[in-house]
């Protein structure tokens, strides 16, 4: 027998202590069918409100955040990637240090462009209303969780199937690391897959 599940973990970014962010809330829900499972998967794959490296390199995404103007790739790319994967990739610290150096040089080289586009972005942010990430609306509609704050929420979304057999259960998990926001933010999301069997 196959079942489909959704698990949300939220984090307190102020509680980062070296091996990852401290989980502060778990919410689990069993999905009714495979179609609903794939619907949530598509929402997790959405890049809505997530500006990638090329955009944040030339346009400050958040005009109220000085790091987006001065060092967007260093802060949002190299350092954020190291924090996100710190528990999994500790042996690659040298590679992260090199990435941080390259990011710093790139940020300095592209700073004049961001200084010019800052005022254009300021006008866009003032006159154009962003829409929330579609997963926010889904979770609220299904009464799973309501992200009421105007800021952003860092979450891990685990979508997993469980196959129950006579003596054991096999679980296959897709994990999405997302930052859900009601406004556009610079972010590199990640996805990983793993599976296991237990009695």
C-alpha positions as a Markdown table, in Angstrom:
| # | Residue | x | y | z |
|---|---|---|---|---|
| 1 | Unk | 0.0 | 0.0 | 0.0 |
| 2 | Unk | 1.3 | 3.4 | -1.0 |
| 3 | Unk | 0.7 | 6.7 | 0.9 |
| 4 | Unk | 1.8 | 10.2 | 0.1 |
| 5 | Unk | 3.0 | 12.7 | 2.7 |
| 6 | Unk | 4.0 | 16.3 | 3.2 |
| 7 | Unk | 6.2 | 17.6 | 6.1 |
| 8 | Unk | 7.1 | 21.2 | 6.7 |
| 9 | Unk | 10.0 | 22.3 | 9.0 |
| 10 | Unk | 10.5 | 25.9 | 9.8 |
| 11 | Unk | 13.7 | 27.4 | 11.2 |
| 12 | Unk | 14.8 | 30.2 | 13.4 |
| 13 | Unk | 17.6 | 31.9 | 11.5 |
| 14 | Unk | 18.8 | 33.5 | 14.8 |
| 15 | Unk | 19.6 | 30.1 | 16.2 |
| 16 | Unk | 22.3 | 29.0 | 13.7 |
| 17 | Unk | 25.1 | 27.5 | 15.8 |
| 18 | Unk | 27.4 | 25.8 | 13.3 |
| 19 | Unk | 25.7 | 22.7 | 12.1 |
| 20 | Unk | 22.6 | 24.2 | 10.6 |
| 21 | Unk | 19.6 | 26.3 | 11.6 |
| 22 | Unk | 17.6 | 25.1 | 14.6 |
| 23 | Unk | 14.3 | 23.6 | 13.7 |
| 24 | Unk | 11.5 | 25.3 | 15.6 |
| 25 | Unk | 8.3 | 23.7 | 14.1 |
| 26 | Unk | 7.3 | 20.6 | 12.2 |
| 27 | Unk | 3.9 | 20.2 | 10.5 |
| 28 | Unk | 3.0 | 16.9 | 8.8 |
| 29 | Unk | 0.1 | 16.0 | 6.6 |
| 30 | Unk | -1.0 | 13.0 | 4.6 |
| 31 | Unk | -1.9 | 13.9 | 1.1 |
| 32 | Unk | -5.0 | 12.2 | -0.3 |
| 33 | Unk | -3.6 | 10.9 | -3.6 |
| 34 | Unk | -0.7 | 11.0 | -6.1 |
| 35 | Unk | -2.1 | 13.9 | -8.1 |
| 36 | Unk | -2.1 | 16.1 | -5.0 |
| 37 | Unk | 1.5 | 14.9 | -4.3 |
| 38 | Unk | 2.6 | 16.0 | -7.8 |
| 39 | Unk | 0.7 | 19.3 | -7.4 |
| 40 | Unk | 2.7 | 20.2 | -4.3 |
| 41 | Unk | 5.9 | 19.1 | -6.0 |
| 42 | Unk | 5.2 | 21.5 | -8.9 |
| 43 | Unk | 4.7 | 24.3 | -6.3 |
| 44 | Unk | 8.0 | 23.5 | -4.7 |
| 45 | Unk | 9.7 | 23.6 | -8.0 |
| 46 | Unk | 8.3 | 27.1 | -8.7 |
| 47 | Unk | 10.9 | 29.9 | -8.8 |
| 48 | Unk | 8.3 | 32.6 | -8.2 |
| 49 | Unk | 9.6 | 35.5 | -6.0 |
| 50 | Unk | 13.1 | 33.9 | -6.1 |
| 51 | Unk | 15.6 | 36.0 | -8.0 |
| 52 | Unk | 18.6 | 34.1 | -9.2 |
| 53 | Unk | 22.3 | 35.1 | -9.4 |
| 54 | Unk | 22.2 | 36.9 | -12.7 |
| 55 | Unk | 19.3 | 39.1 | -11.7 |
| 56 | Unk | 20.7 | 39.9 | -8.2 |
| 57 | Unk | 24.1 | 40.6 | -9.7 |
| 58 | Unk | 22.8 | 43.6 | -11.7 |
| 59 | Unk | 19.7 | 44.7 | -9.8 |
| 60 | Unk | 19.4 | 45.1 | -6.0 |
| 61 | Unk | 16.3 | 42.9 | -5.2 |
| 62 | Unk | 15.5 | 44.3 | -1.8 |
| 63 | Unk | 16.0 | 48.0 | -1.6 |
| 64 | Unk | 15.8 | 48.0 | 2.2 |
| 65 | Unk | 18.7 | 45.6 | 2.6 |
| 66 | Unk | 22.2 | 47.1 | 2.1 |
| 67 | Unk | 23.7 | 43.7 | 1.4 |
| 68 | Unk | 21.7 | 43.4 | -1.8 |
| 69 | Unk | 23.3 | 46.5 | -3.1 |
| 70 | Unk | 26.9 | 46.0 | -1.9 |
| 71 | Unk | 27.5 | 42.2 | -1.7 |
| 72 | Unk | 24.6 | 40.2 | -3.1 |
| 73 | Unk | 26.5 | 37.2 | -4.4 |
| 74 | Unk | 28.8 | 37.0 | -1.4 |
| 75 | Unk | 25.9 | 37.1 | 1.1 |
| 76 | Unk | 23.1 | 35.4 | -0.8 |
| 77 | Unk | 25.2 | 33.0 | -2.8 |
| 78 | Unk | 28.5 | 31.8 | -1.3 |
| 79 | Unk | 27.7 | 32.3 | 2.4 |
| 80 | Unk | 24.1 | 31.2 | 2.2 |
| 81 | Unk | 25.1 | 28.1 | 0.3 |
| 82 | Unk | 27.7 | 27.2 | 3.0 |
| 83 | Unk | 25.2 | 27.7 | 5.8 |
| 84 | Unk | 22.5 | 25.7 | 4.0 |
| 85 | Unk | 24.8 | 22.7 | 3.3 |
| 86 | Unk | 27.0 | 23.0 | 6.3 |
| 87 | Unk | 25.8 | 19.8 | 7.8 |
| 88 | Unk | 26.3 | 17.8 | 4.6 |
| 89 | Unk | 29.4 | 19.2 | 3.0 |
| 90 | Unk | 31.9 | 20.0 | 5.8 |
| 91 | Unk | 34.8 | 18.5 | 3.8 |
| 92 | Unk | 34.3 | 21.2 | 1.1 |
| 93 | Unk | 35.1 | 24.2 | 3.3 |
| 94 | Unk | 38.1 | 25.2 | 1.0 |
| 95 | Unk | 35.8 | 25.2 | -2.0 |
| 96 | Unk | 33.3 | 27.4 | -0.2 |
| 97 | Unk | 36.2 | 29.8 | 0.7 |
| 98 | Unk | 37.2 | 30.0 | -3.0 |
| 99 | Unk | 33.5 | 30.6 | -4.0 |
| 100 | Unk | 33.3 | 33.4 | -1.4 |
| 101 | Unk | 36.5 | 35.1 | -2.9 |
| 102 | Unk | 35.1 | 34.8 | -6.4 |
| 103 | Unk | 31.8 | 36.2 | -5.3 |
| 104 | Unk | 33.5 | 39.2 | -3.6 |
| 105 | Unk | 35.4 | 40.1 | -6.8 |
| 106 | Unk | 32.2 | 39.7 | -8.8 |
| 107 | Unk | 30.2 | 41.9 | -6.5 |
| 108 | Unk | 32.9 | 44.7 | -6.6 |
| 109 | Unk | 33.0 | 44.5 | -10.4 |
| 110 | Unk | 29.2 | 44.7 | -10.8 |
| 111 | Unk | 28.6 | 47.3 | -8.0 |
| 112 | Unk | 28.4 | 50.3 | -10.4 |
| 113 | Unk | 25.6 | 48.7 | -12.4 |
| 114 | Unk | 23.6 | 48.0 | -9.2 |
| 115 | Unk | 24.2 | 51.5 | -8.1 |
| 116 | Unk | 22.4 | 52.8 | -11.2 |
| 117 | Unk | 19.6 | 50.2 | -11.2 |
| 118 | Unk | 18.9 | 50.7 | -7.5 |
| 119 | Unk | 16.7 | 53.7 | -8.2 |
| 120 | Unk | 14.8 | 51.9 | -10.9 |
| 121 | Unk | 14.2 | 49.0 | -8.5 |
| 122 | Unk | 13.1 | 51.4 | -5.8 |
| 123 | Unk | 10.4 | 52.7 | -8.1 |
| 124 | Unk | 9.4 | 49.1 | -9.2 |
| 125 | Unk | 9.1 | 48.0 | -5.5 |
| 126 | Unk | 7.0 | 51.0 | -4.7 |
| 127 | Unk | 4.5 | 50.8 | -7.6 |
| 128 | Unk | 4.3 | 47.1 | -8.4 |
| 129 | Unk | 2.8 | 44.7 | -5.9 |
| 130 | Unk | 4.4 | 41.3 | -5.7 |
| 131 | Unk | 2.4 | 38.2 | -5.3 |
| 132 | Unk | 3.3 | 35.5 | -2.7 |
| 133 | Unk | 5.1 | 32.3 | -3.6 |
| 134 | Unk | 2.3 | 29.9 | -4.7 |
| 135 | Unk | 3.1 | 27.3 | -2.0 |
| 136 | Unk | 2.1 | 29.9 | 0.6 |
| 137 | Unk | -1.4 | 30.1 | -0.8 |
| 138 | Unk | -1.7 | 26.3 | -1.0 |
| 139 | Unk | -0.6 | 25.7 | 2.6 |
| 140 | Unk | -3.1 | 28.4 | 3.7 |
| 141 | Unk | -6.0 | 27.0 | 1.7 |
| 142 | Unk | -5.4 | 23.5 | 3.0 |
| 143 | Unk | -5.1 | 24.9 | 6.5 |
| 144 | Unk | -1.7 | 23.3 | 7.0 |
| 145 | Unk | 0.2 | 26.5 | 7.9 |
| 146 | Unk | -0.4 | 30.2 | 7.5 |
| 147 | Unk | 2.6 | 32.4 | 6.9 |
| 148 | Unk | 1.1 | 35.6 | 8.1 |
| 149 | Unk | 4.3 | 37.7 | 8.4 |
| 150 | Unk | 5.3 | 40.2 | 5.7 |
| 151 | Unk | 8.9 | 38.8 | 5.8 |
| 152 | Unk | 10.3 | 35.6 | 4.6 |
| 153 | Unk | 10.2 | 32.1 | 6.1 |
| 154 | Unk | 13.0 | 29.6 | 5.6 |
| 155 | Unk | 11.5 | 26.1 | 5.4 |
| 156 | Unk | 12.4 | 22.5 | 4.4 |
| 157 | Unk | 9.6 | 20.8 | 2.6 |
| 158 | Unk | 9.7 | 17.0 | 2.6 |
| 159 | Unk | 7.5 | 15.2 | 0.1 |
| 160 | Unk | 7.7 | 11.5 | 0.6 |
| 161 | Unk | 6.0 | 8.3 | -0.4 |
| 162 | Unk | 5.7 | 5.3 | 1.9 |
| 163 | Unk | 5.2 | 1.8 | 0.6 |
| 164 | Unk | 4.0 | -0.5 | 3.4 |
| 165 | Unk | 4.9 | -4.2 | 2.9 |
| 166 | Unk | 4.5 | -7.2 | 5.2 |
| 167 | Unk | 7.6 | -6.7 | 7.4 |
| 168 | Unk | 8.9 | -3.2 | 6.6 |
| 169 | Unk | 8.1 | 0.3 | 5.2 |
| 170 | Unk | 10.1 | 1.9 | 2.4 |
| 171 | Unk | 10.2 | 5.7 | 2.3 |
| 172 | Unk | 11.4 | 7.8 | -0.6 |
| 173 | Unk | 11.9 | 11.5 | 0.3 |
| 174 | Unk | 12.3 | 14.6 | -1.8 |
| 175 | Unk | 13.5 | 17.6 | 0.3 |
| 176 | Unk | 13.2 | 21.1 | -0.9 |
| 177 | Unk | 15.0 | 23.9 | 0.9 |
| 178 | Unk | 13.0 | 27.1 | 0.2 |
| 179 | Unk | 12.5 | 30.6 | 1.4 |
| 180 | Unk | 8.8 | 31.4 | 1.1 |
| 181 | Unk | 8.1 | 35.1 | 0.8 |
| 182 | Unk | 5.3 | 37.4 | -0.2 |
| 183 | Unk | 7.9 | 39.7 | -2.0 |
| 184 | Unk | 10.8 | 38.9 | -4.4 |
| 185 | Unk | 14.0 | 37.9 | -2.6 |
| 186 | Unk | 17.4 | 36.7 | -3.7 |
| 187 | Unk | 17.7 | 33.0 | -3.1 |
| 188 | Unk | 19.3 | 29.8 | -4.2 |
| 189 | Unk | 17.0 | 26.9 | -3.4 |
| 190 | Unk | 18.2 | 23.3 | -3.1 |
| 191 | Unk | 16.7 | 19.9 | -3.6 |
| 192 | Unk | 17.9 | 16.5 | -2.4 |
| 193 | Unk | 16.5 | 13.0 | -2.6 |
| 194 | Unk | 17.1 | 10.0 | -0.2 |
| 195 | Unk | 15.3 | 6.8 | 0.7 |
| 196 | Unk | 15.3 | 4.2 | 3.4 |
| 197 | Unk | 13.7 | 1.1 | 4.8 |
| 198 | Unk | 12.5 | 0.6 | 8.4 |
| 199 | Unk | 10.5 | -1.9 | 10.3 |
